[in-house]
Amino acid sequence: MELNEFVAHFAEQFEETDASEFTPATKYHELDEWSSLVGLSIIAMVDEEYGVALKGNDVKSSVTIEDLFNVVKERQ
Amino acid sequence: MAFLHLRDVRIAGIAAGVPRQVRNNIEASGLNFSSDYSPEEYVKSTGVLETHVSPTLCASDLCYHAAEKLIADLAWPKDEIQALVFVSQHPDYILPATSCLLQDRLGLSKECYATDCGLGCSGWVYGLSEICALMATGEIKKALLCVGDAKRRVAGWDNDPLFGWAGTVTALEYQQGAEGLMFHLGTDGSGYDAIFVPDGGARTPISPESFKYEDVDGRQYHRGMSRMKGMDVFSFGISTAPKSVKALAEHYGFNYLDSDYFVFHQANMKMNAVITKKLKLPEEKVPSCMYHYGNTSSASIPLTIVTQLQGQVQERKRFLCCGFGVGLSWGTVAFETENLVMPEVVLVDEL
């Protein structure tokens, strides 16, 4: 499991935010487009790409994309 | 794993009733949207444009009108109906059980088995398993499964844009030699608070404190209202429903892709799209009614069949249906129908 690939998959769940804005250090809750509905897309992406079932708290308590990457990596 | 194959019973008919009143999620005011998205974004993401709601009707009223229509279309003598199961999270009263009220209101015989079941999104599948198990004895020949929700219990509850109201009736009859219905049923009560009404039961009785509003993920709720951990429920649904479908097919040795229709609990569009994709189902075999009716809880599977498959159920058809949600609880059922009696959805007027 590779961090840059995870960031790219993460970015694909957004429609309006440009992919170049996403880095491992992005604090995703602060993005204008972030909402709980986008959170559902992230959960679906992690389920499909990595076979991990995230809980709501995983998405809420992680701050950066890399934080969430680490949660997924631990569960794999 | 709980598997059941209940033979010698068939589904004879399905009917559904909804309030006549339609509420549009973009045009209506006072709906409980989160502050982090607009009504338009909500409709696009959940796939729920409008719902049928009512200030006066209970789930049992919707079931009653659907049942009267279905019994008439089946031409069943009422005194031959020997069992009625009512599945709802919104009974008419705390006491007595609503199934008793429906027995009397429908004019059924006093020689009638009647019971309530308090499940939600999985409730139609569970209710079928209960009633089919009764009928497999051969001693009950005709029975009604009444399933639905109308979320009218405390002030404030009825402003949720996701949930619509519906009452359905499924008529079952004993038929020796019929293939029957195959079930996979599961439960995970560790997720009891994923969809939850904190106050009003015996654990936490209603008090003045119950009606103080609090912020839950950007939306305002009091403790008599149902709240949902949306991401947890989403994660549960997309992983559990496909597993349950596959488990049933594997256990009974059939290819689930051979089914004519796959009818899932109408949770929200996003969740159902993921489930459809994970099971590699052709979209034209996965009917949906949530755009016009919302998430109707336990009623959503039969309501989808009634509203989306009119004119398509005279010939022999193979169904695979899966309900999943509050509990957490889930159930998948496989069955065949032929000459299914299925009146158009009944629009019920206010009391």
HADDOCK unambig.tbl for C-alpha pairs under 7 A between the chains (distance, minus, plus):
assign (segid A and resid 35 and name CA) (segid B and resid 36 and name CA) 5.68 0.50 0.50
assign (segid A and resid 35 and name CA) (segid B and resid 37 and name CA) 6.77 0.50 0.50
assign (segid A and resid 40 and name CA) (segid B and resid 231 and name CA) 6.00 0.50 0.50
assign (segid A and resid 40 and name CA) (segid B and resid 234 and name CA) 6.89 0.50 0.50
assign (segid A and resid 43 and name CA) (segid B and resid 235 and name CA) 6.56 0.50 0.50
assign (segid A and resid 53 and name CA) (segid B and resid 235 and name CA) 5.91 0.50 0.50
assign (segid A and resid 54 and name CA) (segid B and resid 235 and name CA) 6.47 0.50 0.50
assign (segid A and resid 55 and name CA) (segid B and resid 231 and name CA) 6.49 0.50 0.50
assign (segid A and resid 55 and name CA) (segid B and resid 232 and name CA) 5.06 0.50 0.50
assign (segid A and resid 55 and name CA) (segid B and resid 235 and name CA) 6.64 0.50 0.50
assign (segid A and resid 56 and name CA) (segid B and resid 231 and name CA) 4.66 0.50 0.50
assign (segid A and resid 56 and name CA) (segid B and resid 232 and name CA) 5.08 0.50 0.50
